[in-house]
Amino acid sequence: MCAKRTSDTISGKPILALAVMSVIWGYNWVVMKEALRFCDPFVFAAIRIFPAAICLFIILLWTKEDWRPRQVRWTVLLGLLSTTVGSGLPLWALAGGAAGKTAVLLYTMPFWTILLAWPMLGERIRGLEWLAVILAFVGLALIVAVDAVGANLWASVLAVIAGISWAGSAIITRIMRRDPEFDVLSVTAWQMIYGAVPLIIISVLVPSPSIQWTPVFISALLYNVILVCVVAFLLWFYVLERLQAGMATMGTLVTPVLALVSARIQLGEIPSSREALGIISILSGIGLLGAIAFLRNRRADK
């Protein structure tokens, strides 16, 4: 594996995979915002996740001899946190909030992961991690205007809750990795299936307008099912196997930046001065965390 990782890294294949994945995920915030003009958020969440789960399950059947679910209780919890809440709430937030700002608020996930890892995994916050956490909370205070009312405030709160849920799923994944039988593809496929079920139930039970099957909506749906939920996930597996965790983490930091840029170009979103300062503060904190992880991994490899 080491030889494979070194060879691939030199050839640039994992870096290219990381770049393609980040572009797919970053631009998807604009794609999802456009799709919500024609569909209810939870309906869109269900119809983008379920087909993708089936695709991943087919890949699982094709590549694995033992495709049966493992660590079922943990996987169900992971599905609820990562797929049900982690996919449903961002779309709900997008329905009333700006695409770029919602992306940045969701990507506060690394800070919540650090805070949750302290009581749950016994991993204390150390050194410059404190500065990163402070930058995150300063950014949140600037972006989430508590004096705001209505859809703007609600969208920001939903995005932050989704980030916390996503962080919880990261903690659960780290606990599950302690099992020697842990398999990334199997866990991802099964958690997506489990997490899609509540989304389907919500989309059926909660009244919503009928889907408008316009060319824009169909394109957005195909983009999400094929590129976001299948291709990007497979690229992520490839990257994790061949790059250091710190480098992979730093690569994903491009995603909210791309979301901001694409939202500015295509949707005309311009954050206020206060929001811009908050975004810069959060992105600086995320960048600091990525640099810390990268340096720690380099020291560990020596």
N, C-alpha and C positions, 0 to 999 in steps of 0.2 A: 504493500500500500504506500509506503514511504517513497519508493522509487517512482511509482505511478504518480503520486502527488507532485514530486519534484519535476518530473518530465512534463506533466500537464501544465504546471504553473509557468515553467519556462516557455512553453509553446503559447501560453496566453489563453488557452481554451476556457479554463474556469473564470478568468477575468472577463472574457467575452460573454460567457453564460450569465455572470453576475450583472453585467451591464445591460444585457437584453432583458433579464428579469426585472431589473429596477425600472427600465423604461416602460415595460408592460404594466407594472404595478403603479408607477407614478402617473402615467397618462390615464389610467382607469378611473381616477377620481373625476375627471372631466366626463368620461364616458358614462359613468354611473349617474352623475348629475343630469346629463342629457336624457338618460333612460327614464329617470323619475318624472319627466314631463308626461310620460305615457303609461305609467304603472305605479301602483301603490308600493311603498318601500318593502314591506314584508312579503308581498307577492313576488316582487323582483328578487328578493333574497332567496326565496324558496325555489324559484324556477332557474336561478343561476347555480345554486348549490347542488340541487338533487341530480341534474344531468351530469355535473362534474363528478359527483360522488360515484355515480354509475361508471363513468369512464375510468376513474382511478381504480375501482373495484375490478373492472375487466383487465386492466394492466396488472393488478395484483394476482388475479387468477392465471394470467399468462406467464408471469415471471416467478411466482412462488409456488412450490409444491404444497406447503402448508399455509393456506390462506385463511384459516379459521381465526376468529378474534382472540386476542390474548389480553390479560389484565382488563377484563371487561368493565369492571366498576370504574377504574381509573379512566378508561377510554370513553365511557359514557360521560363522565364529568368533564373530560377534555373537550368532547363534542359540544356540550352545553356552553362552556366558557369560550371556546375558540370559534365554533361555527354558529351556534344559535345566537349568542349575545355578540360575539366578535364580528359577525357578518350582518346581523339584523340591526343592531343599534347604529353603526356608522351610516347605513342607508337611511334610517329614520332621521339621523342628524343631518344628512345631506339634503333631505327634503325641505328643511327650513334654514339651512346654513350654507355658508360659502364652501366650495370644494377644497380650496387650498388650506383654509383655516381648519376645517374638519380633519384633513389629513395630518396636519401638524399636531393637533390635539390628540389624535389617535396614537401618533408616534411618540407620545410621552410614555409609552409602554415600558421602555428600559428603566425609567426612574421608578415606576411602580414595582417593577421586578426586583430592583435592589431593595426597596423598602419591605416587600413581602418575603424576600429571601432571608432577611434577618431573623424574624420569629419562626419561620417555617423550615428553613434549612440551616440555621445557625451561622449564616454568612454575614459577618459584620461589615458595615460601611467603613471604608478605609480611605485615608488621605484625600486625594483630589476628587474622589467619588462624592464627598460632601459638597464640594463646589458645584459639581454637575447637578446634584439634587436641588441645591439652592437656586441655580440658574433656571431649572425647570419650574420651580414654584413661583419664582419672580415672573417668568413668562406666562404661566397660568393666570396669575393675578392680573396681568396686563391684558390678556386676551379675553378671559371670562369676566366680563364686566358685570359685577353683581347688581349694579343699579339698572341693568337692562331688564326688559320685560318681554314676554311673548316668545316668538319662534327663535329669535337670535340667542337668547339666554338658554332656552331649552335645547337647542341644537348643540351648543357648546357643552352643556352638562352631559348630554347623551354621548358625545364623542369622548369625553374624559372617562365616563363609566366604561365605555367600550375598551379604552386603553387599559384600565384597571383589570377588566375581564381577560383581555389578551395577555396581560402580565401574569394573571393567575394560571392561564393555560401554559405559559412558559415554565412556571414552577412545577406544575403537574407533570409536564414532559420531562423535566430534570429528575423528578422522583421516579418516573417510569423507566428512565434510562438505566437505573440501577439494576434492573432485571436483565440478566444475560441474554434472554430471549427477545429483548426489545428490537423491533424492526420498524424503521421510520415509515416506509411505504405502507405497511400493514396498518400501523396506528393511524396514519393520516387518512387512509381510505375509510377505515371503520369509524373514526371520530366524525368524519364528514357525513357519513350515512346517519349516525346517531343524531348529530346536530341538525340535520336537515328535517328530521321528523317534527320537532316542535315548530319549525318555521312553516312547514306545510300545514300543520294544524291551525296555527295563527292565521295564515293567509286564507284558509277556508272558513274559519269561524268569524273572523272580524270583517264586517261589511266594508267593501271598497269599490271604487269605480272599475268598470271593465277595462281590460288591457287594450290599448290602441296599438294594433300591430302595424305600425308604420315602418318604413325602411330603416329609419334611424334607430327605432327600438330593437328591431330584429338584429341589426348590426351590433348594437350595444350588447345584446344578450349573447350572441355568438362570440363576441370579443371576451366576455366574462367567462363563459363556459369553457371555451377552447383555450384561449390564451392565458387568462388570469388563473383559473382554477385547475387547469391540467398542465399546460406547457410551463408556466412559471413555477408551479410546485415541483415539477420534475427537474427543472433547471436548479431549483433550490436544493434538492437532494444531491444533485451532481456537484454543486458548489460546496456543500457541507462536507462531502467526502474528499474533496481535493484541495480545499483552502483552509487555512487556520481560521478558527472561529472569530478571532478579532478582525481579521481582514474581511471576512464575510459580513460581519456586523457593520463595519464601516461602509461597505458597499451598499447596504440597504438604506443608509442615511440619505442617499441620493433621491430616494423615492418621494419624501415629502417636498423636497426642493423642486423636483420635476412636476409634482402636483401643483405647487404654487405658480411655477412658470407657465404650465399649460393652461391653468385656470385664468391667469392674467391675459394670455394671448387669445384663447378661444372664448372665454366667458366674460372677459372684461372685468374680472374681479380685482379691485384695488383695496388692500387693507388700509384701515385708518393708521395714523401715526402711532397710536397706542398699540394697536394690534401688531403693527410691523415690529415694534420694539420687543413685544412679547414673543413673536415668531423667531426673531434673531436670538433672543435669550434661550429659547427651548432648543433651537438647532445648534447653538453653541454648546449647550450641555450634552446633547446627544453626540456631537462630534468629540467632546472630551471623553465621554464614556467609551466610544469606539477606539480612541487613541490609547486609553488605559488598557482595554482588553487586548489590543494589538501588541503593545509593549510587554504585557504579562505573558502572552503566548510565545513571543520571541525569546524571553528569558527562560521559559519552560523548555523550549526546544534546544537550548544551548547545553 
